[in-house]
Amino acid sequence: MDGLELIAFQIISAVGGARSCFIEAIQMAKVNDYDKAEELLSEGDELFKQGHHAHAKLIQEEASGKSEGINLLLIHAEDQLMSAEAFRIIAGEFIDVYKKI
């Protein structure tokens, strides 16, 4: 496994964990456990940051002329990154709505 593949797997692993936390946070809010929901959002945010930092490293390397190219694994990693970001936004909105209900 070369450097690009390793970084792609790091992104996928980190943001996959983040997305799971965000989904579970919604489920906790649904049963009125807002403390746990907020805890899961924070945990997810930390995991997301790990994936984002790995992705930012790739962007910096490409900007400096050290591009390794694009492969399907990297595209999948970026898709997962964007998906997790969207789930974070949705989770925050759902939790706010559950608090108001």
C-alpha distance (Angstrom), angle and dihedral (degrees) to the residues before:
residue distance angle dihedral
M1 . . .
D2 3.79 . .
G3 3.81 128.5 .
L4 3.79 96.3 -90.6
E5 3.80 93.3 50.6
L6 3.79 91.6 47.7
I7 3.80 92.3 51.3
A8 3.82 90.8 46.6
F9 3.80 90.0 53.6
Q10 3.81 90.2 47.7
I11 3.80 89.6 53.8
I12 3.81 92.9 46.5
S13 3.79 93.0 48.2
A14 3.80 96.1 46.5
V15 3.79 98.3 44.1
G16 3.80 92.1 41.0
G17 3.79 88.3 58.1
A18 3.80 90.0 46.2
R19 3.79 92.4 51.9
S20 3.81 90.4 50.4
C21 3.81 90.0 52.3
F22 3.80 91.3 50.1
I23 3.80 92.3 50.8
E24 3.80 91.6 47.1
A25 3.82 89.4 48.9
I26 3.80 89.3 58.8
Q27 3.80 89.8 49.9
M28 3.82 91.1 51.2
A29 3.81 91.5 50.0
K30 3.78 88.8 50.1
V31 3.82 88.9 62.3
N32 3.83 92.2 42.3
D33 3.81 95.9 -106.4
Y34 3.79 94.8 135.1
D35 3.80 95.2 160.3
K36 3.80 90.4 58.5
A37 3.81 90.4 43.3
E38 3.81 91.1 54.9
E39 3.81 90.6 45.5
L40 3.80 90.1 53.4
L41 3.80 91.7 47.9
S42 3.81 89.5 53.6
E43 3.81 92.1 47.5
G44 3.79 89.9 48.3
D45 3.79 91.2 48.6
E46 3.80 90.6 55.1
L47 3.79 92.5 49.5
F48 3.79 90.8 46.5
K49 3.81 90.2 52.7
Q50 3.81 89.7 55.0
G51 3.80 90.9 54.0
H52 3.78 92.1 43.3
H53 3.80 92.1 51.5
A54 3.80 91.2 51.1
H55 3.81 89.3 49.8
A56 3.81 91.8 47.2
K57 3.81 88.9 53.1
L58 3.81 89.6 57.6
I59 3.79 91.2 49.3
Q60 3.80 91.6 50.1
E61 3.78 91.3 49.6
E62 3.79 91.6 50.3
A63 3.81 91.3 47.5
S64 3.80 89.0 54.1
G65 3.81 91.7 52.0
K66 3.81 98.3 -100.8
S67 3.78 96.9 116.8
E68 3.79 116.6 158.7
G69 3.78 93.1 -168.2
I70 3.76 130.7 -113.5
N71 3.77 127.2 -71.5
L72 3.77 135.9 175.7
L73 3.80 92.4 -98.9
L74 3.80 91.4 57.1
I75 3.80 91.1 47.8
H76 3.81 88.9 51.9
A77 3.82 90.5 49.1
E78 3.79 91.3 52.1
D79 3.80 90.8 47.2
Q80 3.81 89.9 52.7
L81 3.81 90.2 47.8
M82 3.80 92.0 53.9
S83 3.80 91.6 44.0
A84 3.80 91.9 53.2
E85 3.79 90.7 48.8
A86 3.80 90.4 52.6
F87 3.81 91.5 47.9
R88 3.82 89.5 52.5
I89 3.78 91.4 55.4
I90 3.80 92.3 45.6
A91 3.81 92.5 46.5
G92 3.79 91.4 53.9
E93 3.78 91.1 50.2
F94 3.81 93.9 46.9
I95 3.79 92.2 49.2
D96 3.81 90.7 51.0
V97 3.81 90.2 50.2
Y98 3.82 92.9 48.2
K99 3.82 89.7 50.9
K100 3.80 90.3 54.2
I101 3.78 93.6 47.9
